[in-house]
Amino acid sequence: MADDLPLALAPTDPRWLAVALADLDAVHRDHLHCERKAAQSALSLVRSYPERAELVAAVARLAHEETAHVVQVSQLLARRGAVPAYDLGDEYAAALRDLIRKQEPARLLDRLLVFALIEGRSAERLGMLGAAIPDEATGALYRALATAEDRHRDTFLELAADIAPGEWRARLDELCAQEAAIMARLPLRPRIH
């Protein structure tokens, strides 16, 4: 199904990886909050659209998995002797959320597509880290998390395709172009986004 659901993200600036590897504890701390917010975002769909049984089931499962990721990243921080830090916010995700149209049903479509973009970007960067982190256990964790984020991206894209079969691809292309512009203007930081 993923082949039917393209997500053409511009690649991350390759210099980001060196920045991230230079301060892995900062990346891990940020990642903890990214996973928490991903679970909350999924559950916000349950709150907003309880009448959509298929959506509720899919995003509740996704939120459960994201919560498990919070535990895994928390354990990683503990193994490293790193203390979680205050959430610094996510300028990237905030800029994407600003693109969500306000009126339904466009709002639901945009929320699903924005969540797919965030999951897709997370998967890309977690995969980059998983391939580059010298510690095998941490690298394996990040590769597994990247695979999970790819699945989550596809879940959101499938839901978007189901609710707006004639519109979702064109809107996704628009949002991908805007996401690339957001990425281009953000500084390179030791963070997931």
Backbone as a chain_set.jsonl record, in Angstrom:
{"seq": "MADDLPLALAPTDPRWLAVALADLDAVHRDHLHCERKAAQSALSLVRSYPERAELVAAVARLAHEETAHVVQVSQLLARRGAVPAYDLGDEYAAALRDLIRKQEPARLLDRLLVFALIEGRSAERLGMLGAAIPDEATGALYRALATAEDRHRDTFLELAADIAPGEWRARLDELCAQEAAIMARLPLRPRIH", "coords": {"N": [[0.825, -1.201, 0.0], [2.049, 1.206, 0.627], [3.44, 2.043, -1.66], [1.456, 3.115, -3.19], [0.969, 5.424, -1.902], [2.484, 8.087, -2.077], [5.032, 10.132, -0.633], [6.704, 12.82, -1.019], [9.188, 14.076, 0.305], [11.55, 16.705, 0.624], [14.999, 16.004, 0.886], [16.704, 15.866, 4.057], [19.093, 18.313, 4.984], [22.357, 17.244, 4.586], [24.274, 18.064, 6.431], [23.001, 18.179, 8.841], [23.199, 15.748, 10.19], [25.815, 15.588, 11.306], [25.646, 17.656, 13.151], [23.66, 16.642, 14.832], [24.863, 14.242, 15.763], [26.928, 15.31, 17.213], [25.79, 16.147, 19.565], [24.22, 14.082, 20.967], [22.742, 13.583, 23.309], [21.094, 15.827, 23.516], [19.549, 15.428, 21.233], [18.267, 13.015, 21.907], [16.797, 13.858, 24.147], [15.063, 15.726, 22.966], [13.788, 13.995, 21.228], [12.306, 12.374, 22.957], [10.211, 14.117, 23.676], [9.101, 14.515, 21.156], [7.99, 12.002, 20.587], [6.09, 11.836, 22.636], [4.403, 13.977, 21.924], [3.526, 13.054, 19.471], [1.912, 10.894, 20.205], [-0.051, 12.311, 21.623], [-1.093, 13.906, 19.558], [-2.241, 11.983, 17.882], [-4.22, 10.989, 19.605], [-5.721, 13.29, 19.825], [-7.178, 13.292, 17.522], [-8.997, 11.261, 18.018], [-10.518, 12.478, 19.981], [-11.588, 14.608, 18.487], [-12.972, 13.425, 16.345], [-14.878, 11.298, 17.059], [-16.942, 9.847, 15.909], [-15.983, 8.563, 13.698], [-15.273, 5.557, 13.249], [-13.306, 3.83, 12.074], [-11.093, 5.507, 11.804], [-10.706, 6.185, 14.509], [-9.994, 3.676, 15.623], [-7.601, 3.146, 14.217], [-5.886, 5.346, 14.84], [-5.82, 5.205, 17.589], [-4.432, 2.819, 18.02], [-2.004, 3.619, 16.924], [-1.307, 5.718, 18.663], [-0.906, 4.247, 20.976], [1.383, 2.808, 20.28], [3.172, 4.949, 19.921], [3.302, 5.86, 22.541], [4.612, 3.717, 23.72], [7.055, 4.15, 22.506], [7.843, 6.464, 23.813], [8.481, 5.396, 26.297], [10.64, 3.746, 25.543], [12.559, 5.624, 24.611], [12.872, 7.109, 26.914], [14.044, 5.161, 28.546], [16.43, 4.853, 27.125], [17.625, 7.366, 27.572], [17.996, 7.128, 30.34], [19.826, 4.974, 30.46], [22.022, 6.235, 29.385], [22.574, 7.992, 31.345], [21.452, 10.452, 31.191], [19.378, 13.182, 31.896], [15.963, 13.815, 31.314], [14.848, 16.786, 29.646], [13.223, 20.007, 29.788], [10.549, 20.582, 27.51], [11.357, 22.113, 24.565], [9.732, 23.017, 22.619], [8.541, 22.905, 19.198], [9.352, 24.277, 16.447], [9.185, 23.577, 13.779], [6.991, 21.69, 13.616], [4.995, 23.38, 14.583], [4.901, 25.328, 12.566], [3.979, 23.77, 10.45], [1.465, 23.025, 11.479], [0.215, 25.48, 11.36], [-0.549, 25.586, 8.737], [-2.837, 24.143, 8.471], [-6.102, 24.007, 7.386], [-9.08, 25.682, 8.529], [-11.825, 25.004, 8.384], [-14.08, 22.246, 8.366], [-14.674, 19.696, 5.88], [-12.013, 19.949, 5.272], [-10.222, 20.535, 7.277], [-9.831, 18.111, 8.745], [-8.64, 16.526, 6.738], [-6.254, 18.004, 6.287], [-5.066, 17.852, 8.828], [-4.501, 15.102, 9.008], [-2.693, 14.864, 6.865], [-0.634, 16.654, 7.597], [0.226, 15.403, 9.949], [1.189, 13.075, 8.763], [3.33, 14.128, 7.282], [5.024, 14.997, 9.371], [5.573, 12.556, 10.633], [6.855, 11.291, 8.499], [9.156, 12.905, 8.142], [10.333, 12.515, 10.629], [10.847, 9.754, 10.476], [12.75, 9.708, 8.421], [14.922, 11.121, 9.589], [15.382, 9.654, 11.954], [16.145, 7.267, 10.807], [18.527, 8.084, 9.559], [20.06, 8.649, 11.83], [20.033, 6.107, 13.018], [21.62, 4.662, 11.265], [24.066, 5.851, 11.623], [24.851, 6.157, 14.301], [27.291, 5.121, 16.537], [27.05, 3.25, 18.677], [25.751, 0.096, 18.825], [23.332, -0.906, 19.972], [21.814, 1.414, 20.418], [21.726, 2.415, 17.813], [20.273, 0.334, 16.586], [17.831, 0.601, 17.924], [17.01, 3.131, 16.977], [16.796, 2.594, 14.236], [14.68, 0.774, 14.268], [12.669, 2.413, 15.316], [12.492, 4.247, 13.234], [11.376, 2.66, 11.233], [8.878, 2.181, 12.393], [7.85, 4.802, 12.403], [7.614, 5.205, 9.666], [5.506, 3.429, 9.153], [3.498, 4.715, 10.616], [3.306, 7.126, 9.221], [2.267, 6.092, 6.826], [-0.189, 5.125, 7.763], [-1.545, 7.534, 8.381], [-1.622, 8.636, 5.799], [-3.158, 6.728, 4.42], [-5.598, 6.987, 5.779], [-6.183, 9.63, 5.059], [-6.461, 9.333, 2.288], [-8.717, 7.74, 2.236], [-10.71, 9.431, 3.275], [-10.767, 11.614, 1.581], [-10.699, 10.984, -1.334], [-10.483, 12.189, -3.892], [-9.009, 14.466, -3.525], [-6.787, 14.369, -1.802], [-4.13, 13.778, -2.75], [-3.289, 16.017, -4.312], [-3.418, 18.032, -2.388], [-1.54, 17.028, -0.593], [0.799, 17.284, -2.13], [0.97, 20.097, -2.239], [1.361, 20.667, 0.49], [3.768, 19.313, 0.931], [5.557, 20.87, -0.568], [5.42, 23.233, 0.894], [6.368, 22.311, 3.33], [9.025, 21.76, 2.641], [9.974, 24.356, 2.279], [9.752, 25.3, 4.881], [11.619, 23.625, 6.178], [13.942, 24.525, 4.911], [14.327, 27.059, 5.96], [14.751, 26.731, 8.661], [17.152, 26.557, 11.335], [20.04, 24.365, 11.56], [19.908, 22.015, 14.006], [20.557, 20.069, 17.009], [18.232, 18.252, 17.046], [15.197, 16.401, 16.474], [13.441, 17.573, 14.665]], "CA": [[0.0, 0.0, 0.0], [2.89, 2.399, 0.722], [3.794, 2.499, -3.002], [0.327, 3.901, -3.684], [0.837, 6.595, -1.048], [3.783, 8.76, -2.114], [5.309, 11.29, 0.214], [7.938, 13.324, -1.615], [9.839, 15.075, 1.14], [12.906, 17.11, 0.272], [15.902, 15.368, 1.858], [17.345, 16.663, 5.102], [20.445, 18.8, 4.716], [23.263, 16.234, 5.15], [25.043, 18.624, 7.558], [22.252, 17.983, 10.09], [23.639, 14.542, 10.887], [26.986, 15.919, 12.125], [25.15, 18.472, 14.264], [22.946, 15.734, 15.744], [25.808, 13.313, 16.39], [27.78, 16.067, 18.142], [25.071, 16.338, 20.841], [23.179, 13.056, 20.966], [21.841, 13.703, 24.455], [20.077, 16.823, 23.154], [18.646, 14.768, 20.282], [17.43, 12.059, 22.65], [15.841, 14.622, 24.968], [14.045, 16.243, 22.051], [13.042, 12.855, 20.695], [11.329, 11.982, 23.976], [9.042, 14.991, 23.545], [8.472, 14.257, 19.848], [7.162, 10.799, 20.721], [4.94, 12.195, 23.48], [3.492, 14.822, 21.146], [2.919, 12.221, 18.43], [0.811, 10.177, 20.852], [-1.105, 13.281, 21.907], [-1.72, 14.309, 18.29], [-3.112, 10.892, 17.453], [-5.394, 10.964, 20.486], [-6.559, 14.461, 19.557], [-8.113, 12.899, 16.456], [-10.066, 10.499, 18.67], [-11.375, 13.468, 20.634], [-12.251, 15.453, 17.506], [-13.766, 12.683, 15.36], [-15.254, 10.013, 17.671], [-17.914, 9.141, 15.079], [-15.254, 7.887, 12.612], [-14.792, 4.353, 13.938], [-12.062, 3.316, 11.484], [-10.053, 6.448, 12.187], [-10.476, 6.043, 15.953], [-9.247, 2.44, 15.859], [-6.249, 3.254, 13.654], [-5.036, 6.297, 15.554], [-5.64, 4.726, 18.97], [-3.304, 1.872, 17.952], [-0.811, 4.407, 16.673], [-0.978, 6.419, 19.911], [-0.369, 3.232, 21.895], [2.764, 2.541, 19.875], [3.968, 6.142, 20.218], [3.53, 5.874, 23.989], [5.692, 2.743, 23.954], [8.298, 4.802, 22.097], [8.223, 7.363, 24.91], [9.144, 4.549, 27.293], [11.932, 3.314, 25.001], [13.492, 6.759, 24.582], [13.144, 7.411, 28.323], [15.02, 4.161, 28.991], [17.699, 5.192, 26.484], [18.191, 8.478, 28.334], [18.437, 6.615, 31.64], [21.053, 4.196, 30.239], [23.102, 7.183, 29.102], [22.747, 8.877, 32.494], [20.969, 11.78, 30.803], [18.099, 13.55, 32.504], [15.085, 14.511, 30.366], [14.817, 18.239, 29.789], [11.975, 20.687, 29.462], [10.227, 20.613, 26.086], [11.709, 23.406, 23.97], [8.799, 23.32, 21.544], [8.925, 22.388, 17.889], [9.026, 25.307, 15.465], [8.828, 22.865, 12.545], [5.619, 21.19, 13.722], [4.099, 24.535, 14.73], [4.74, 25.937, 11.242], [3.098, 22.888, 9.68], [0.099, 23.131, 12.011], [-0.349, 26.744, 10.875], [-1.046, 25.371, 7.373], [-4.088, 23.389, 8.533], [-7.294, 24.83, 7.141], [-9.921, 25.74, 9.731], [-13.173, 24.474, 8.178], [-14.236, 20.833, 8.011], [-13.821, 18.538, 6.147], [-10.622, 20.238, 4.901], [-9.405, 20.498, 8.501], [-9.447, 16.728, 9.017], [-7.672, 16.113, 5.719], [-4.977, 18.664, 6.545], [-4.454, 17.296, 10.041], [-3.929, 13.803, 8.663], [-1.527, 15.049, 5.998], [0.438, 17.256, 8.393], [0.766, 14.351, 10.815], [1.972, 12.196, 7.885], [4.595, 14.814, 6.995], [5.86, 14.967, 10.571], [6.038, 11.173, 10.787], [7.809, 11.024, 7.428], [10.423, 13.591, 8.457], [10.91, 11.806, 11.773], [11.376, 8.477, 9.991], [13.988, 9.97, 7.68], [16.012, 11.506, 10.486], [15.694, 8.529, 12.836], [16.899, 6.33, 9.982], [19.888, 8.62, 9.417], [20.738, 8.423, 13.107], [20.204, 4.675, 13.212], [22.726, 4.187, 10.43], [25.317, 6.542, 11.943], [25.216, 6.095, 15.721], [28.246, 4.019, 16.685], [26.575, 2.244, 19.624], [24.864, -0.785, 18.06], [22.002, -0.997, 20.582], [21.109, 2.665, 20.147], [21.473, 2.436, 16.378], [19.184, -0.603, 16.297], [16.599, 1.216, 18.415], [16.61, 4.201, 16.068], [16.34, 1.991, 12.974], [13.343, 0.214, 14.529], [11.744, 3.534, 15.449], [12.293, 4.803, 11.888], [10.419, 1.77, 10.563], [7.564, 2.45, 12.99], [7.384, 6.103, 11.934], [7.157, 4.98, 8.284], [4.16, 2.826, 9.262], [2.575, 5.756, 11.078], [3.109, 8.002, 8.055], [1.361, 5.41, 5.895], [-1.521, 5.098, 8.377], [-2.171, 8.835, 8.168], [-1.887, 8.8, 4.367], [-4.293, 5.852, 4.077], [-6.807, 7.625, 6.3], [-6.443, 10.8, 4.217], [-6.954, 8.848, 0.994], [-10.079, 7.229, 2.437], [-11.7, 10.48, 3.536], [-10.788, 12.607, 0.492], [-10.025, 10.296, -2.435], [-10.231, 13.039, -5.046], [-8.308, 15.701, -3.16], [-5.669, 14.235, -0.879], [-2.795, 13.821, -3.382], [-2.956, 17.394, -4.68], [-3.16, 18.772, -1.147], [-0.268, 16.531, -0.074], [1.867, 17.924, -2.903], [1.065, 21.484, -1.759], [1.944, 20.684, 1.827], [5.174, 18.903, 0.814], [6.31, 22.038, -1.022], [5.501, 24.173, 2.016], [7.236, 21.677, 4.322], [10.402, 21.964, 2.175], [10.318, 25.746, 2.565], [9.938, 25.384, 6.339], [12.899, 22.978, 6.478], [15.035, 25.348, 4.387], [14.553, 28.271, 6.763], [15.09, 26.402, 10.048], [18.575, 26.283, 11.561], [20.422, 22.982, 11.844], [20.014, 21.878, 15.458], [20.554, 18.679, 17.451], [16.835, 17.932, 17.365], [14.592, 15.569, 15.432], [12.918, 18.493, 13.622]], "C": [[0.863, 1.256, 0.0], [3.278, 2.923, -0.66], [2.687, 3.357, -3.6], [0.213, 5.241, -2.957], [2.155, 7.37, -0.999], [3.854, 9.93, -1.14], [6.684, 11.794, -0.213], [8.522, 14.447, -0.775], [11.2, 15.43, 0.555], [13.847, 16.491, 1.302], [16.445, 16.364, 2.879], [18.725, 17.091, 4.637], [21.422, 17.809, 5.358], [24.106, 16.748, 6.313], [24.327, 18.424, 8.885], [22.804, 16.804, 10.881], [24.848, 14.829, 11.781], [26.575, 16.739, 13.346], [24.476, 17.572, 15.306], [23.91, 14.812, 16.479], [26.714, 14.016, 17.397], [27.114, 16.295, 19.494], [23.891, 15.363, 20.899], [22.241, 13.165, 22.156], [20.75, 14.73, 24.176], [19.074, 16.219, 22.18], [17.713, 13.82, 21.011], [16.403, 12.771, 23.518], [14.701, 15.179, 24.115], [13.166, 15.116, 21.538], [11.983, 12.367, 21.684], [10.056, 12.811, 23.833], [8.339, 14.802, 22.208], [7.545, 13.046, 19.926], [5.919, 11.084, 21.561], [3.92, 12.994, 22.673], [2.828, 14.036, 20.016], [1.742, 11.431, 19.004], [-0.354, 11.124, 21.131], [-1.828, 13.714, 20.634], [-2.678, 13.228, 17.791], [-4.384, 10.858, 18.298], [-6.29, 12.181, 20.288], [-7.551, 14.18, 18.43], [-9.274, 12.084, 17.019], [-11.058, 11.462, 19.318], [-12.203, 14.253, 19.616], [-13.222, 14.712, 16.589], [-14.214, 11.323, 15.905], [-16.216, 9.195, 16.815], [-17.252, 8.36, 13.946], [-14.553, 6.66, 13.194], [-13.464, 3.844, 13.381], [-10.88, 4.214, 11.858], [-9.697, 6.277, 13.665], [-9.641, 4.799, 16.235], [-7.797, 2.57, 15.395], [-5.37, 4.18, 14.478], [-4.875, 5.927, 17.023], [-4.492, 3.713, 19.022], [-1.985, 2.62, 17.779], [-0.368, 5.129, 17.95], [-0.383, 5.461, 20.934], [1.097, 2.946, 21.564], [3.665, 3.741, 20.164], [4.263, 6.239, 21.72], [4.609, 4.862, 24.374], [7.042, 3.331, 23.561], [8.777, 5.796, 23.153], [8.989, 6.57, 25.968], [10.534, 4.147, 26.802], [12.956, 4.446, 25.009], [13.835, 7.183, 26.011], [14.176, 6.435, 28.885], [16.397, 4.413, 28.386], [18.383, 6.328, 27.236], [18.739, 7.991, 29.671], [19.734, 5.813, 31.497], [22.259, 5.108, 30.016], [23.385, 8.099, 30.295], [22.306, 10.301, 32.207], [19.586, 12.013, 31.399], [17.231, 14.223, 31.441], [15.028, 16.001, 30.681], [13.426, 18.757, 29.463], [11.778, 20.691, 27.948], [10.476, 22.022, 25.54], [10.735, 23.835, 22.879], [9.341, 22.814, 20.217], [8.454, 23.378, 16.831], [8.573, 24.685, 14.139], [7.364, 22.422, 12.578], [4.627, 22.344, 13.854], [3.853, 25.199, 13.379], [3.844, 25.078, 10.358], [1.656, 22.98, 10.176], [-0.568, 24.427, 11.564], [-0.935, 26.618, 9.471], [-2.391, 24.65, 7.337], [-5.268, 24.34, 8.351], [-8.257, 24.68, 8.312], [-11.276, 25.057, 9.577], [-13.134, 22.986, 7.825], [-14.922, 20.729, 6.652], [-12.353, 18.756, 5.798], [-9.702, 20.162, 6.119], [-8.944, 19.079, 8.806], [-8.405, 16.263, 8.006], [-6.306, 16.724, 6.018], [-4.3, 18.13, 7.8], [-3.8, 15.961, 9.74], [-2.663, 13.953, 7.827], [-0.354, 15.688, 6.737], [1.048, 16.22, 9.32], [1.606, 13.377, 9.992], [3.323, 12.828, 7.555], [5.546, 14.754, 8.188], [6.416, 13.562, 10.788], [7.081, 10.827, 9.724], [9.16, 11.658, 7.685], [11.107, 12.904, 9.628], [11.54, 10.498, 11.321], [12.698, 8.688, 9.263], [15.148, 10.234, 8.641], [16.376, 10.397, 11.471], [16.492, 7.473, 12.078], [18.335, 6.783, 9.778], [20.688, 8.376, 10.698], [21.018, 6.942, 13.327], [21.361, 4.095, 12.426], [24.073, 4.747, 10.88], [25.759, 6.438, 13.398], [26.129, 4.902, 15.94], [27.792, 2.909, 17.651], [25.501, 1.387, 18.946], [23.454, -0.849, 18.654], [21.187, 0.265, 20.298], [20.783, 2.784, 18.666], [20.318, 1.53, 15.996], [17.839, -0.041, 16.76], [16.116, 2.273, 17.429], [16.169, 3.657, 14.709], [14.938, 1.407, 13.14], [12.307, 1.333, 14.652], [11.48, 4.188, 14.089], [11.283, 3.968, 11.109], [9.007, 2.004, 11.093], [7.006, 3.78, 12.497], [6.934, 6.021, 10.469], [5.746, 4.385, 8.277], [3.135, 3.872, 9.669], [2.277, 6.742, 9.955], [2.088, 7.383, 7.106], [-0.055, 5.305, 6.456], [-2.24, 6.418, 8.133], [-2.496, 9.062, 6.691], [-3.072, 7.944, 3.917], [-5.602, 6.456, 4.569], [-7.176, 8.841, 5.455], [-7.024, 10.378, 2.87], [-8.382, 8.344, 1.106], [-11.099, 8.365, 2.586], [-11.821, 11.496, 2.399], [-10.113, 12.036, -0.748], [-9.706, 11.179, -3.639], [-9.334, 14.226, -4.785], [-6.972, 15.488, -2.471], [-4.303, 14.351, -1.541], [-2.384, 15.243, -3.74], [-2.638, 18.216, -3.432], [-1.844, 18.316, -0.522], [0.898, 17.175, -0.818], [2.068, 19.373, -2.459], [1.775, 21.548, -0.412], [3.405, 20.245, 1.809], [6.042, 20.084, 0.383], [6.47, 23.041, 0.12], [6.398, 23.617, 3.123], [8.7, 21.876, 3.934], [10.862, 23.393, 2.468], [10.553, 25.952, 4.062], [11.298, 24.808, 6.712], [14.075, 23.863, 6.054], [15.328, 26.555, 5.265], [14.925, 27.971, 8.218], [16.592, 26.169, 10.199], [18.81, 24.789, 11.798], [20.692, 22.873, 13.338], [20.066, 20.4, 15.82], [19.163, 18.287, 17.981], [16.281, 17.081, 16.231], [14.024, 16.441, 14.328], [13.61, 19.839, 13.751]], "O": [[0.462, 2.274, -0.565], [3.433, 4.132, -0.827], [2.954, 4.23, -4.425], [-0.568, 6.1, -3.366], [2.867, 7.318, 0.004], [2.865, 10.611, -0.872], [7.707, 11.244, 0.195], [8.37, 15.625, -1.102], [11.915, 14.563, 0.053], [13.515, 16.46, 2.486], [16.619, 17.547, 2.588], [19.437, 16.331, 3.981], [21.327, 17.555, 6.559], [24.605, 15.949, 7.106], [24.954, 18.488, 9.942], [22.868, 16.857, 12.109], [24.891, 14.35, 12.914], [27.097, 16.537, 14.442], [24.696, 17.726, 16.508], [23.786, 14.622, 17.689], [27.212, 13.386, 18.33], [27.796, 16.604, 20.471], [22.728, 15.766, 20.883], [21.054, 12.867, 22.027], [19.598, 14.524, 24.559], [17.874, 16.474, 22.291], [16.506, 13.819, 20.766], [15.258, 12.33, 23.612], [13.532, 15.112, 24.494], [11.949, 15.263, 21.428], [10.883, 11.989, 21.28], [8.951, 12.269, 23.864], [7.116, 14.915, 22.129], [6.439, 13.072, 19.386], [4.825, 10.625, 21.234], [2.721, 12.722, 22.731], [1.69, 14.323, 19.647], [0.698, 11.313, 18.363], [-1.511, 10.774, 20.899], [-3.049, 13.87, 20.639], [-3.783, 13.523, 17.337], [-5.487, 10.715, 17.771], [-7.49, 12.115, 20.553], [-8.635, 14.762, 18.391], [-10.405, 12.204, 16.549], [-12.273, 11.287, 19.217], [-13.379, 14.531, 19.851], [-14.188, 15.301, 16.106], [-13.956, 10.297, 15.276], [-16.3, 7.978, 16.975], [-17.921, 7.559, 13.293], [-13.386, 6.723, 13.58], [-12.584, 3.462, 14.153], [-9.799, 3.726, 12.188], [-8.52, 6.231, 14.023], [-8.682, 4.86, 17.005], [-6.876, 2.153, 16.097], [-4.228, 3.839, 14.784], [-3.881, 6.306, 17.642], [-3.677, 3.738, 19.945], [-0.981, 2.291, 18.411], [0.82, 5.145, 18.274], [0.536, 5.821, 21.67], [1.94, 2.854, 22.456], [4.801, 3.568, 20.605], [5.353, 6.653, 22.115], [5.425, 5.127, 25.256], [8.056, 3.049, 24.199], [9.98, 5.95, 23.364], [10.018, 7.021, 26.47], [11.499, 4.202, 27.564], [14.109, 4.23, 25.383], [14.97, 7.574, 26.284], [15.079, 6.839, 29.618], [17.414, 4.214, 29.049], [19.582, 6.262, 27.509], [19.826, 8.396, 30.084], [20.64, 5.952, 32.318], [23.378, 4.782, 30.413], [24.326, 8.891, 30.26], [22.724, 11.241, 32.882], [18.737, 11.121, 31.393], [17.709, 15.111, 30.735], [15.145, 16.414, 31.835], [12.577, 18.038, 28.936], [12.746, 20.793, 27.195], [9.877, 22.994, 26.002], [10.898, 24.899, 22.282], [10.479, 22.35, 20.139], [7.311, 23.326, 16.378], [7.685, 25.211, 13.468], [6.592, 22.742, 11.674], [3.533, 22.286, 13.291], [2.726, 25.591, 13.077], [3.035, 25.608, 9.598], [0.727, 23.01, 9.369], [-1.788, 24.47, 11.406], [-1.736, 27.458, 9.06], [-3.016, 24.558, 6.28], [-5.407, 25.335, 9.062], [-8.245, 23.662, 9.005], [-11.825, 24.574, 10.567], [-12.264, 22.534, 7.081], [-15.697, 21.619, 6.304], [-11.531, 17.862, 5.998], [-8.54, 19.771, 6.002], [-7.767, 18.87, 9.101], [-7.395, 15.67, 8.385], [-5.3, 16.014, 6.0], [-3.079, 17.975, 7.824], [-2.672, 15.71, 10.165], [-1.677, 13.251, 8.053], [0.795, 15.303, 6.524], [2.269, 16.165, 9.463], [2.633, 12.899, 10.472], [4.345, 12.142, 7.549], [6.738, 14.491, 8.024], [7.597, 13.401, 11.093], [8.069, 10.152, 10.012], [10.196, 11.029, 7.472], [12.326, 12.728, 9.622], [12.649, 10.167, 11.74], [13.651, 7.936, 9.464], [16.219, 9.64, 8.516], [17.551, 10.217, 11.79], [17.402, 6.858, 12.632], [19.259, 5.97, 9.819], [21.843, 7.952, 10.651], [22.104, 6.566, 13.768], [22.008, 3.145, 12.869], [25.115, 4.178, 10.554], [26.941, 6.618, 13.692], [25.779, 3.782, 15.569], [28.129, 1.743, 17.445], [24.46, 1.904, 18.54], [22.477, -0.845, 17.905], [20.002, 0.183, 19.975], [19.686, 3.208, 18.302], [19.475, 1.903, 15.18], [16.829, -0.188, 16.072], [14.935, 2.303, 17.085], [15.256, 4.21, 14.095], [14.103, 1.535, 12.245], [11.192, 1.206, 14.145], [10.363, 4.632, 13.825], [10.432, 4.514, 10.406], [8.048, 2.021, 10.321], [5.815, 3.878, 12.203], [5.981, 6.694, 10.077], [4.898, 4.795, 7.485], [2.03, 3.909, 9.128], [1.13, 7.145, 9.763], [1.167, 8.054, 6.642], [-1.023, 5.388, 5.7], [-3.402, 6.432, 7.728], [-3.543, 9.625, 6.371], [-3.896, 8.394, 3.121], [-6.604, 6.437, 3.853], [-8.352, 9.059, 5.166], [-7.966, 10.995, 2.372], [-9.173, 8.502, 0.176], [-12.219, 8.269, 2.083], [-12.848, 12.16, 2.264], [-9.073, 12.539, -1.175], [-8.727, 10.919, -4.339], [-8.938, 14.924, -5.718], [-6.101, 16.355, -2.55], [-3.398, 14.958, -0.969], [-1.242, 15.633, -3.495], [-1.694, 19.005, -3.428], [-1.108, 19.137, 0.025], [1.883, 17.57, -0.195], [3.203, 19.827, -2.318], [2.666, 22.37, -0.199], [4.205, 20.754, 2.594], [7.137, 20.275, 0.91], [7.538, 23.628, 0.288], [7.111, 24.375, 3.78], [9.535, 22.134, 4.801], [12.008, 23.612, 2.86], [11.452, 26.694, 4.457], [12.047, 25.422, 7.472], [15.084, 23.939, 6.756], [16.465, 27.025, 5.307], [15.37, 28.868, 8.934], [17.232, 25.642, 9.29], [17.901, 24.053, 12.183], [21.579, 23.538, 13.874], [19.661, 19.559, 15.019], [18.963, 18.035, 19.169], [16.852, 17.053, 15.14], [14.117, 16.077, 13.156], [13.326, 20.756, 12.981]]}, "num_chains": 1, "name": "protein.A"}
